[in-house]
Amino acid sequence: MKILKIVRRIFWVVVFLTLIHPAWGKDERSIRDLNKALAGLSSDVDPKEAELVSVTAHTTARKLARDYHVVLNPEFQAFLVNVGARKRGWCGHWAQDIGARLKELKPKTLVLHWGVAYDHTSSENNCLVVTARNQPFKDGIILDGWRRAGRLFWCPVIKDDEYEVEQHYGHSGITAWKENMQWSAWLQDYEPVKSKSKTATSNKVNEASSAREERASNSDSRQSVTQ
């Protein structure tokens, strides 16, 4: 009996490993490919930073699927959130939580943006878009954890044929993705505390200096009038 139990345990372990291996293998390939795509955005992109962003985005998406207790597909997960059976799982939740993790990396050669498609409609989707410095939003790469329920989806913004404008008769080639400037500002607000402190101090010094100059100017004006 003991031998039979051991055999059964070994059997289920093998089955489990067989099931998860393709997923991890696919993530590994996706991580490498995204790394190359990010590094290829510009010659100024740090390859190590591109790799870190790629690994973090993929692993965070997988972790969120567990944290959100995702079942079936993204649409059903959104339904569960709507009826109160889940706390998180909307597309915006994925973008916000993956974005928060990427913000912690404080990227210097890559820039985080927030993208929205079909805003204020039942088909609305939110995602992250990564660009090189001084690069237009439309030239960036989409990072979407929601669309594949935790298996990170990514592609260039202009090549996302699932979100196009007027695609009733095939692919229009016109992206529906637009930048949400308010959320992009949040994503890009990762200036170090010391730097912020120095900036604030500098501003106070400048304000004090301006005030002194203004008082001096007023004093000179009064003296001129008196004379």
TINU-280104 format. One record per atom (N, C-alpha, C, O): residue in three letters; x, y, z. Coordinates in steps of 0.02 Angstrom, whole numbers, padded with zeros to 5 digits, always signed. Layout:
residues N
ALAXYZ ...
This chain:
residues 227
MET+00041-00061+00000 MET+00000+00000+00000 MET+00043+00063+00000 MET+00029+00112-00035 LYS+00097+00061+00041 LYS+00140+00119+00044 LYS+00173+00132-00024 LYS+00179+00189-00046 ILE+00194+00078-00056 ILE+00226+00084-00122 ILE+00177+00114-00172 ILE+00195+00155-00214 LEU+00114+00092-00168 LEU+00062+00117-00213 LEU+00051+00191-00203 LEU+00043+00228-00251 LYS+00051+00213-00140 LYS+00042+00284-00125 LYS+00100+00325-00153 LYS+00091+00380-00180 ILE+00161+00298-00145 ILE+00220+00333-00170 ILE+00217+00340-00247 ILE+00233+00392-00275 VAL+00197+00285-00279 VAL+00190+00286-00352 VAL+00140+00338-00375 VAL+00151+00374-00423 ARG+00084+00341-00339 ARG+00032+00390-00355 ARG+00058+00461-00348 ARG+00045+00504-00391 ARG+00094+00473-00294 ARG+00121+00540-00283 ARG+00170+00559-00339 ARG+00168+00615-00365 ILE+00213+00512-00356 ILE+00261+00525-00410 ILE+00223+00539-00476 ILE+00243+00583-00514 PHE+00170+00501-00488 PHE+00130+00510-00548 PHE+00102+00580-00552 PHE+00106+00613-00604 TRP+00072+00605-00497 TRP+00041+00671-00497 TRP+00094+00726-00502 TRP+00081+00779-00531 VAL+00152+00714-00472 VAL+00206+00764-00479 VAL+00227+00770-00551 VAL+00237+00826-00576 VAL+00234+00713-00585 VAL+00254+00713-00656 VAL+00201+00748-00698 VAL+00218+00788-00742 VAL+00137+00734-00684 VAL+00082+00767-00721 VAL+00084+00842-00710 VAL+00077+00881-00758 PHE+00095+00863-00648 PHE+00097+00934-00631 PHE+00154+00969-00668 PHE+00144+01022-00698 LEU+00213+00938-00666 LEU+00271+00967-00700 LEU+00261+00970-00776 LEU+00283+01017-00809 THR+00227+00920-00802 THR+00213+00918-00874 THR+00167+00975-00894 THR+00174+01004-00948 LEU+00119+00990-00850 LEU+00071+01043-00866 LEU+00101+01112-00861 LEU+00086+01155-00902 ILE+00144+01124-00811 ILE+00170+01191-00802 ILE+00230+01205-00846 ILE+00246+01263-00859 HIS+00264+01153-00869 HIS+00325+01165-00909 HIS+00314+01206-00971 HIS+00353+01252-00984 PRO+00262+01192-01012 PRO+00251+01233-01072 PRO+00240+01306-01056 PRO+00264+01350-01093 ALA+00204+01321-01001 ALA+00190+01390-00983 ALA+00255+01427-00966 ALA+00267+01482-00989 TRP+00297+01394-00924 TRP+00359+01426-00905 TRP+00406+01432-00965 TRP+00441+01482-00972 GLY+00405+01381-01008 GLY+00447+01384-01068 GLY+00426+01441-01113 GLY+00469+01476-01140 LYS+00362+01452-01120 LYS+00337+01506-01162 LYS+00354+01574-01132 LYS+00371+01620-01168 ASP+00350+01579-01065 ASP+00370+01641-01032 ASP+00443+01656-01044 ASP+00462+01713-01056 GLU+00485+01605-01041 GLU+00556+01615-01051 GLU+00570+01643-01121 GLU+00611+01688-01129 ARG+00538+01615-01170 ARG+00547+01640-01239 ARG+00519+01711-01245 ARG+00549+01754-01277 SER+00461+01722-01214 SER+00430+01788-01217 SER+00473+01840-01182 SER+00479+01897-01205 ILE+00503+01820-01126 ILE+00547+01866-01089 ILE+00606+01886-01132 ILE+00625+01944-01135 ARG+00637+01837-01165 ARG+00694+01852-01208 ARG+00674+01896-01267 ARG+00709+01944-01284 ASP+00617+01880-01297 ASP+00595+01919-01356 ASP+00576+01990-01337 ASP+00592+02038-01373 LEU+00542+01999-01280 LEU+00524+02066-01258 LEU+00587+02105-01240 LEU+00592+02165-01255 ASN+00633+02072-01209 ASN+00697+02104-01192 ASN+00729+02133-01255 ASN+00751+02191-01255 LYS+00732+02093-01308 LYS+00761+02116-01371 LYS+00721+02173-01402 LYS+00750+02221-01428 ALA+00654+02168-01397 ALA+00612+02220-01426 ALA+00621+02287-01389 ALA+00624+02340-01421 LEU+00625+02284-01323 LEU+00635+02345-01284 LEU+00703+02375-01298 LEU+00710+02436-01307 ALA+00754+02333-01299 ALA+00822+02357-01313 ALA+00827+02386-01383 ALA+00868+02430-01397 GLY+00785+02361-01429 GLY+00786+02385-01498 GLY+00747+02449-01510 GLY+00747+02474-01566 LEU+00715+02475-01459 LEU+00677+02538-01467 LEU+00724+02596-01485 LEU+00705+02641-01522 SER+00784+02593-01456 SER+00832+02647-01469 SER+00901+02622-01449 SER+00909+02579-01406 SER+00952+02651-01481 SER+01021+02633-01463 SER+01039+02659-01393 SER+01089+02638-01364 ASP+00998+02704-01367 ASP+01010+02733-01301 ASP+00983+02689-01244 ASP+00998+02702-01186 VAL+00943+02638-01261 VAL+00913+02596-01209 VAL+00966+02550-01179 VAL+01004+02517-01215 ASP+00968+02548-01113 ASP+01015+02504-01077 ASP+00989+02432-01082 ASP+00933+02418-01059 PRO+01027+02386-01111 PRO+01004+02316-01118 PRO+00987+02283-01051 PRO+00940+02244-01047 LYS+01025+02299-00999 LYS+01011+02270-00933 LYS+00944+02295-00906 LYS+00906+02258-00875 GLU+00930+02359-00919 GLU+00866+02388-00898 GLU+00809+02356-00936 GLU+00756+02342-00908 ALA+00819+02345-01001 ALA+00768+02312-01042 ALA+00754+02242-01017 ALA+00696+02221-01013 GLU+00806+02206-00999 GLU+00797+02138-00973 GLU+00759+02139-00906 GLU+00715+02098-00895 LEU+00777+02186-00863 LEU+00744+02190-00798 LEU+00670+02207-00805 LEU+00629+02178-00769 VAL+00654+02252-00849 VAL+00584+02270-00861 VAL+00546+02210-00889 VAL+00489+02197-00868 SER+00576+02174-00935 SER+00543+02116-00965 SER+00529+02062-00913 SER+00473+02037-00909 VAL+00580+02044-00874 VAL+00571+01992-00823 VAL+00519+02014-00772 VAL+00476+01974-00753 THR+00523+02076-00749 THR+00478+02100-00697 THR+00406+02101-00722 THR+00360+02082-00685 ALA+00395+02124-00783 ALA+00327+02126-00810 ALA+00297+02057-00816 ALA+00239+02047-00798 HIS+00335+02009-00839 HIS+00310+01941-00847 HIS+00296+01908-00779 HIS+00242+01879-00769 THR+00344+01912-00734 THR+00335+01879-00669 THR+00279+01912-00628 THR+00243+01878-00591 THR+00273+01978-00634 THR+00220+02012-00597 THR+00151+01994-00624 THR+00104+01984-00585 ALA+00145+01988-00690 ALA+00081+01968-00720 ALA+00060+01899-00695 ALA+00002+01888-00678 ARG+00107+01852-00693 ARG+00093+01785-00668 ARG+00072+01787-00594 ARG+00025+01753-00573 LYS+00108+01827-00555 LYS+00093+01833-00483 LYS+00023+01862-00472 LYS-00013+01840-00428 LEU+00006+01912-00512 LEU-00060+01944-00504 LEU-00116+01895-00520 LEU-00169+01898-00489 ALA-00105+01851-00568 ALA-00156+01801-00584 ALA-00171+01758-00523 ALA-00229+01740-00511 ARG-00119+01743-00484 ARG-00130+01705-00422 ARG-00162+01749-00369 ARG-00208+01727-00334 ASP-00137+01810-00362 ASP-00163+01855-00311 ASP-00237+01873-00323 ASP-00276+01879-00276 TYR-00255+01880-00387 TYR-00324+01897-00405 TYR-00370+01835-00405 TYR-00431+01841-00411 HIS-00340+01776-00399 HIS-00378+01713-00403 HIS-00417+01710-00469 HIS-00477+01699-00471 VAL-00379+01719-00523 VAL-00409+01720-00590 VAL-00435+01651-00609 VAL-00401+01601-00600 VAL-00495+01649-00636 VAL-00524+01587-00662 VAL-00551+01599-00732 VAL-00571+01655-00750 LEU-00549+01547-00773 LEU-00573+01549-00842 LEU-00538+01604-00882 LEU-00478+01598-00896 ASN-00573+01657-00901 ASN-00545+01708-00945 ASN-00551+01778-00914 ASN-00585+01786-00863 PRO-00520+01829-00944 PRO-00522+01897-00916 PRO-00593+01925-00909 PRO-00608+01960-00860 GLU-00635+01909-00957 GLU-00703+01935-00956 GLU-00742+01908-00896 GLU-00779+01945-00863 PHE-00733+01844-00881 PHE-00767+01814-00824 PHE-00739+01841-00759 PHE-00776+01851-00711 GLN-00674+01854-00758 GLN-00644+01883-00698 GLN-00673+01953-00686 GLN-00686+01972-00629 ALA-00682+01991-00739 ALA-00712+02058-00733 ALA-00783+02053-00707 ALA-00805+02094-00667 PHE-00819+02002-00729 PHE-00887+01990-00705 PHE-00887+01976-00630 PHE-00929+02002-00593 LEU-00839+01936-00607 LEU-00834+01920-00536 LEU-00820+01983-00495 LEU-00845+01990-00439 VAL-00779+02028-00522 VAL-00766+02091-00488 VAL-00829+02133-00484 VAL-00844+02163-00433 ASN-00866+02134-00539 ASN-00927+02175-00542 ASN-00980+02152-00492 ASN-01018+02192-00465 VAL-00983+02086-00479 VAL-01034+02060-00433 VAL-01006+02055-00362 VAL-01041+02031-00317 GLY-00944+02076-00352 GLY-00915+02076-00285 GLY-00882+02011-00263 GLY-00863+02005-00205 ALA-00875+01964-00309 ALA-00844+01900-00291 ALA-00767+01904-00292 ALA-00734+01861-00264 ARG-00740+01954-00325 ARG-00668+01966-00326 ARG-00657+02040-00313 ARG-00699+02082-00331 LYS-00601+02056-00282 LYS-00585+02126-00268 LYS-00550+02160-00327 LYS-00560+02219-00340 ARG-00508+02121-00363 ARG-00470+02150-00418 ARG-00470+02103-00477 ARG-00479+02042-00470 GLY-00460+02132-00536 GLY-00459+02090-00596 GLY-00480+02128-00659 GLY-00478+02100-00713 TRP-00500+02192-00651 TRP-00514+02232-00710 TRP-00448+02247-00746 TRP-00394+02240-00717 CYS-00453+02268-00808 CYS-00392+02283-00847 CYS-00351+02338-00814 CYS-00290+02337-00814 GLY-00386+02387-00786 GLY-00352+02442-00752 GLY-00313+02420-00691 GLY-00261+02448-00674 HIS-00340+02368-00657 HIS-00304+02341-00599 HIS-00238+02311-00620 HIS-00187+02321-00587 TRP-00239+02273-00675 TRP-00178+02243-00700 TRP-00127+02296-00718 TRP-00068+02292-00700 ALA-00149+02347-00755 ALA-00103+02400-00776 ALA-00075+02437-00716 ALA-00016+02454-00714 GLN-00117+02450-00667 GLN-00096+02487-00607 GLN-00045+02446-00566 GLN+00005+02474-00544 ASP-00059+02383-00556 ASP-00016+02342-00513 ASP+00050+02323-00547 ASP+00103+02322-00515 ILE+00048+02309-00612 ILE+00110+02296-00648 ILE+00150+02361-00653 ILE+00211+02362-00645 GLY+00115+02416-00665 GLY+00148+02481-00669 GLY+00182+02500-00604 GLY+00237+02528-00604 ALA+00149+02487-00548 ALA+00178+02503-00483 ALA+00243+02465-00472 ALA+00291+02491-00444 ARG+00244+02403-00494 ARG+00305+02362-00487 ARG+00360+02388-00533 ARG+00418+02390-00513 LEU+00343+02408-00594 LEU+00393+02434-00640 LEU+00419+02502-00617 LEU+00477+02519-00629 LYS+00376+02541-00584 LYS+00398+02606-00558 LYS+00455+02597-00508 LYS+00500+02639-00503 GLU+00451+02543-00470 GLU+00502+02530-00419 GLU+00571+02521-00450 GLU+00622+02529-00416 LEU+00573+02503-00513 LEU+00638+02493-00548 LEU+00671+02560-00565 LEU+00731+02563-00578 LYS+00631+02614-00565 LYS+00655+02681-00582 LYS+00696+02680-00648 LYS+00754+02699-00648 PRO+00664+02659-00703 PRO+00701+02656-00766 PRO+00726+02724-00789 PRO+00693+02775-00782 LYS+00786+02724-00816 LYS+00817+02785-00838 LYS+00818+02793-00914 LYS+00816+02849-00940 THR+00822+02736-00949 THR+00825+02740-01023 THR+00759+02719-01056 THR+00751+02726-01116 LEU+00712+02695-01016 LEU+00646+02677-01040 LEU+00594+02720-01003 LEU+00605+02741-00947 VAL+00538+02732-01036 VAL+00485+02774-01007 VAL+00419+02735-01005 VAL+00401+02702-01053 LEU+00385+02739-00948 LEU+00321+02704-00939 LEU+00263+02751-00957 LEU+00262+02809-00937 HIS+00215+02725-00994 HIS+00155+02763-01013 HIS+00094+02720-00998 HIS+00098+02659-00991 TRP+00036+02753-00993 TRP-00028+02719-00983 TRP-00069+02726-01047 TRP-00081+02781-01071 GLY-00090+02669-01074 GLY-00130+02670-01135 GLY-00202+02650-01122 GLY-00215+02607-01080 VAL-00248+02679-01159 VAL-00318+02660-01154 VAL-00347+02655-01225 VAL-00333+02696-01268 ALA-00388+02603-01235 ALA-00421+02593-01300 ALA-00496+02589-01289 ALA-00518+02561-01239 TYR-00534+02617-01335 TYR-00608+02618-01331 TYR-00631+02645-01263 TYR-00673+02615-01229 ASP-00603+02701-01245 ASP-00617+02732-01180 ASP-00692+02743-01169 ASP-00728+02764-01215 HIS-00716+02729-01109 HIS-00785+02738-01088 HIS-00834+02698-01131 HIS-00889+02721-01144 THR-00814+02637-01151 THR-00859+02592-01186 THR-00854+02524-01151 THR-00811+02513-01109 SER-00898+02479-01169 SER-00897+02412-01140 SER-00835+02372-01161 SER-00818+02322-01131 SER-00802+02396-01214 SER-00742+02361-01239 SER-00677+02394-01216 SER-00623+02377-01240 GLU-00683+02441-01169 GLU-00623+02477-01146 GLU-00569+02430-01119 GLU-00584+02381-01086 ASN-00508+02446-01135 ASN-00451+02410-01108 ASN-00396+02460-01089 ASN-00387+02511-01122 ASN-00361+02444-01036 ASN-00305+02485-01013 ASN-00242+02443-01011 ASN-00245+02383-00995 CYS-00186+02473-01026 CYS-00123+02435-01026 CYS-00065+02483-01013 CYS-00075+02543-01005 LEU-00006+02455-01010 LEU+00055+02495-01005 LEU+00088+02497-01074 LEU+00083+02450-01113 VAL+00121+02552-01087 VAL+00160+02559-01149 VAL+00229+02583-01129 VAL+00236+02632-01092 VAL+00280+02550-01155 VAL+00349+02568-01140 VAL+00382+02596-01202 VAL+00379+02566-01256 THR+00414+02654-01195 THR+00450+02685-01250 THR+00521+02700-01228 THR+00538+02696-01168 ALA+00563+02718-01275 ALA+00629+02745-01259 ALA+00619+02818-01241 ALA+00565+02846-01251 ARG+00671+02850-01215 ARG+00667+02920-01198 ARG+00653+02962-01261 ARG+00681+02950-01314 ASN+00609+03012-01253 ASN+00592+03058-01307 ASN+00563+03023-01368 ASN+00572+03045-01425 GLN+00529+02967-01357 GLN+00499+02929-01412 GLN+00423+02936-01408 GLN+00395+02934-01354 PRO+00389+02942-01465 PRO+00315+02949-01465 PRO+00281+02887-01436 PRO+00307+02831-01441 PHE+00224+02898-01407 PHE+00183+02844-01377 PHE+00170+02788-01428 PHE+00175+02729-01412 LYS+00152+02807-01488 LYS+00133+02758-01539 LYS+00191+02713-01561 LYS+00180+02661-01592 ASP+00253+02733-01545 ASP+00311+02693-01563 ASP+00331+02645-01508 ASP+00381+02609-01513 GLY+00292+02644-01454 GLY+00308+02603-01397 GLY+00283+02531-01402 GLY+00256+02511-01453 ILE+00293+02494-01347 ILE+00273+02424-01343 ILE+00222+02414-01288 ILE+00233+02436-01231 ILE+00167+02381-01304 ILE+00113+02368-01257 ILE+00132+02312-01209 ILE+00161+02262-01230 LEU+00115+02321-01145 LEU+00120+02268-01095 LEU+00051+02260-01065 LEU+00026+02305-01031 ASP+00020+02202-01077 ASP-00050+02191-01056 ASP-00055+02125-01019 ASP-00051+02072-01049 GLY-00064+02128-00954 GLY-00072+02067-00914 GLY-00142+02041-00913 GLY-00153+01981-00902 TRP-00191+02085-00925 TRP-00261+02066-00921 TRP-00283+02022-00979 TRP-00320+01973-00969 ARG-00262+02037-01039 ARG-00289+02007-01100 ARG-00282+01931-01102 ARG-00326+01896-01129 ARG-00228+01905-01074 ARG-00217+01832-01075 ARG-00219+01803-01004 ARG-00190+01750-00991 ALA-00252+01839-00960 ALA-00265+01815-00891 ALA-00201+01797-00854 ALA-00197+01745-00820 GLY-00150+01839-00859 GLY-00089+01828-00822 GLY-00029+01808-00864 GLY+00028+01813-00842 ARG-00041+01785-00925 ARG+00014+01772-00971 ARG+00025+01836-01010 ARG-00016+01855-01052 LEU+00079+01870-00996 LEU+00090+01937-01022 LEU+00085+01940-01098 LEU+00119+01903-01133 PHE+00041+01984-01122 PHE+00036+01997-01194 PHE+00076+02060-01208 PHE+00072+02109-01170 TRP+00115+02059-01261 TRP+00152+02119-01280 TRP+00160+02122-01357 TRP+00164+02070-01390 CYS+00163+02181-01382 CYS+00175+02192-01453 CYS+00182+02267-01464 CYS+00163+02306-01421 PRO+00210+02289-01521 PRO+00212+02360-01536 PRO+00141+02389-01539 PRO+00095+02355-01562 VAL+00133+02450-01517 VAL+00067+02482-01515 VAL+00032+02479-01583 VAL-00026+02461-01588 ILE+00068+02495-01635 ILE+00038+02500-01702 ILE+00023+02431-01733 ILE-00009+02427-01785 LYS+00047+02378-01701 LYS+00034+02311-01728 LYS-00017+02272-01688 LYS-00027+02212-01699 ASP-00051+02305-01642 ASP-00102+02271-01601 ASP-00168+02271-01640 ASP-00208+02317-01634 ASP-00178+02219-01680 ASP-00238+02217-01723 ASP-00302+02199-01685 ASP-00355+02198-01715 GLU-00297+02186-01620 GLU-00357+02173-01580 GLU-00390+02239-01558 GLU-00448+02240-01538 TYR-00352+02293-01562 TYR-00379+02358-01543 TYR-00363+02409-01597 TYR-00315+02446-01594 GLU-00407+02409-01647 GLU-00400+02455-01703 GLU-00464+02495-01712 GLU-00518+02476-01689 VAL-00458+02551-01745 VAL-00515+02594-01760 VAL-00550+02569-01823 VAL-00517+02557-01874 GLU-00616+02562-01819 GLU-00657+02542-01877 GLU-00630+02479-01911 GLU-00607+02481-01968 GLN-00633+02424-01874 GLN-00608+02361-01903 GLN-00665+02313-01921 GLN-00658+02252-01917 HIS-00722+02342-01942 HIS-00780+02302-01960 HIS-00767+02258-02021 HIS-00793+02202-02026 TYR-00727+02283-02067 TYR-00714+02246-02129 TYR-00640+02227-02134 TYR-00608+02238-02185 GLY-00613+02199-02081 GLY-00543+02180-02080 GLY-00501+02230-02041 GLY-00529+02274-02008 HIS-00437+02224-02046 HIS-00392+02267-02007 HIS-00383+02335-02042 HIS-00367+02339-02101 SER-00393+02387-02002 SER-00385+02455-02030 SER-00313+02479-02026 SER-00292+02522-02064 GLY-00275+02451-01978 GLY-00207+02474-01969 GLY-00202+02538-01930 GLY-00148+02566-01921 ILE-00260+02562-01905 ILE-00261+02624-01865 ILE-00272+02604-01792 ILE-00325+02579-01774 THR-00223+02615-01750 THR-00227+02593-01680 THR-00280+02632-01641 THR-00290+02692-01651 ALA-00313+02597-01596 ALA-00363+02629-01553 ALA-00331+02652-01487 ALA-00364+02684-01446 TRP-00268+02635-01478 TRP-00234+02652-01416 TRP-00217+02726-01413 TRP-00190+02755-01461 LYS-00232+02757-01356 LYS-00215+02827-01344 LYS-00185+02832-01274 LYS-00197+02790-01231 GLU-00145+02883-01264 GLU-00112+02891-01200 GLU-00157+02927-01150 GLU-00187+02978-01167 ASN-00163+02901-01090 ASN-00196+02934-01035 ASN-00142+02973-00997 ASN-00103+02944-00960 MET-00141+03039-01007 MET-00087+03080-00981 MET-00085+03081-00905 MET-00031+03085-00875 GLN-00144+03078-00874 GLN-00146+03081-00800 GLN-00113+03019-00769 GLN-00073+03025-00723 TRP-00130+02961-00796 TRP-00100+02900-00770 TRP-00028+02892-00791 TRP+00012+02862-00755 SER-00010+02919-00849 SER+00060+02917-00870 SER+00103+02959-00822 SER+00159+02940-00806 ALA+00075+03015-00801 ALA+00111+03057-00753 ALA+00123+03019-00688 ALA+00177+03025-00657 TRP+00074+02979-00667 TRP+00083+02938-00606 TRP+00138+02886-00617 TRP+00180+02876-00573 LEU+00138+02854-00674 LEU+00189+02804-00689 LEU+00259+02833-00690 LEU+00307+02800-00670 GLN+00264+02895-00713 GLN+00330+02925-00721 GLN+00353+02964-00659 GLN+00407+02992-00658 ASP+00311+02964-00608 ASP+00327+03001-00546 ASP+00366+02955-00499 ASP+00340+02933-00448 TYR+00429+02941-00516 TYR+00470+02900-00472 TYR+00537+02934-00459 TYR+00589+02902-00450 GLU+00535+03001-00458 GLU+00595+03039-00443 GLU+00618+03023-00372 GLU+00576+03022-00327 PRO+00682+03010-00361 PRO+00707+02993-00294 PRO+00690+03046-00243 PRO+00686+03105-00259 VAL+00679+03025-00181 VAL+00660+03071-00127 VAL+00712+03125-00118 VAL+00695+03184-00109 LYS+00777+03106-00119 LYS+00830+03155-00110 LYS+00827+03208-00164 LYS+00836+03267-00151 SER+00814+03185-00226 SER+00810+03231-00281 SER+00753+03279-00273 SER+00759+03339-00285 LYS+00695+03251-00250 LYS+00637+03294-00238 LYS+00651+03344-00184 LYS+00631+03402-00189 SER+00687+03322-00131 SER+00703+03366-00075 SER+00748+03423-00098 SER+00738+03480-00079 LYS+00798+03405-00141 LYS+00842+03457-00168 LYS+00804+03506-00210 LYS+00816+03566-00208 THR+00756+03480-00251 THR+00716+03523-00293 THR+00674+03570-00252 THR+00669+03630-00267 ALA+00643+03543-00200 ALA+00601+03584-00156 ALA+00643+03637-00121 ALA+00622+03695-00117 THR+00703+03618-00097 THR+00747+03665-00064 THR+00768+03720-00112 THR+00770+03779-00095 SER+00785+03700-00173 SER+00806+03748-00224 SER+00750+03797-00239 SER+00762+03857-00247 ASN+00688+03771-00243 ASN+00631+03815-00256 ASN+00622+03865-00200 ASN+00607+03924-00213 LYS+00630+03842-00138 LYS+00622+03887-00080 LYS+00676+03941-00081 LYS+00663+03999-00066 VAL+00738+03921-00098 VAL+00793+03969-00102 VAL+00779+04022-00155 VAL+00789+04081-00144 ASN+00755+03998-00213 ASN+00739+04044-00268 ASN+00683+04092-00248 ASN+00686+04151-00264 GLU+00632+04065-00213 GLU+00577+04107-00190 GLU+00601+04159-00141 GLU+00581+04218-00145 ALA+00644+04138-00094 ALA+00671+04185-00044 ALA+00713+04239-00077 ALA+00709+04298-00060 SER+00754+04218-00127 SER+00796+04265-00163 SER+00754+04316-00201 SER+00770+04375-00201 SER+00701+04291-00233 SER+00656+04336-00270 SER+00623+04386-00223 SER+00614+04444-00240 ALA+00604+04362-00164 ALA+00571+04405-00116 ALA+00618+04460-00093 ALA+00599+04518-00086 ARG+00681+04441-00080 ARG+00731+04491-00058 ARG+00743+04543-00113 ARG+00747+04603-00099 GLU+00748+04520-00176 GLU+00758+04566-00231 GLU+00700+04614-00238 GLU+00708+04673-00253 GLU+00639+04586-00227 GLU+00579+04628-00233 GLU+00578+04681-00179 GLU+00562+04739-00191 ARG+00596+04661-00117 ARG+00598+04710-00062 ARG+00650+04763-00075 ARG+00639+04822-00062 ALA+00708+04742-00101 ALA+00761+04790-00115 ALA+00740+04839-00169 ALA+00754+04898-00165 SER+00705+04812-00219 SER+00681+04855-00274 SER+00631+04906-00248 SER+00633+04964-00267 ASN+00585+04883-00205 ASN+00535+04929-00177 ASN+00569+04982-00134 ASN+00548+05040-00135 SER+00620+04962-00098 SER+00657+05009-00055 SER+00691+05063-00097 SER+00688+05122-00081 ASP+00723+05041-00152 ASP+00756+05088-00197 ASP+00706+05137-00227 ASP+00720+05196-00235 SER+00646+05112-00243 SER+00594+05154-00273 SER+00572+05207-00224 SER+00563+05265-00242 ARG+00563+05186-00160 ARG+00541+05235-00109 ARG+00595+05288-00098 ARG+00579+05346-00090 GLN+00658+05267-00098 GLN+00713+05315-00089 GLN+00714+05365-00146 GLN+00726+05425-00135 SER+00702+05342-00207 SER+00703+05387-00265 SER+00648+05439-00259 SER+00658+05498-00275 VAL+00590+05417-00236 VAL+00533+05463-00229 VAL+00548+05515-00176 VAL+00532+05574-00184 THR+00579+05493-00121 THR+00596+05539-00066 THR+00646+05592-00088 THR+00639+05651-00072 GLN+00695+05570-00126 GLN+00746+05617-00150 GLN+00716+05665-00201 GLN+00751+05709-00227 
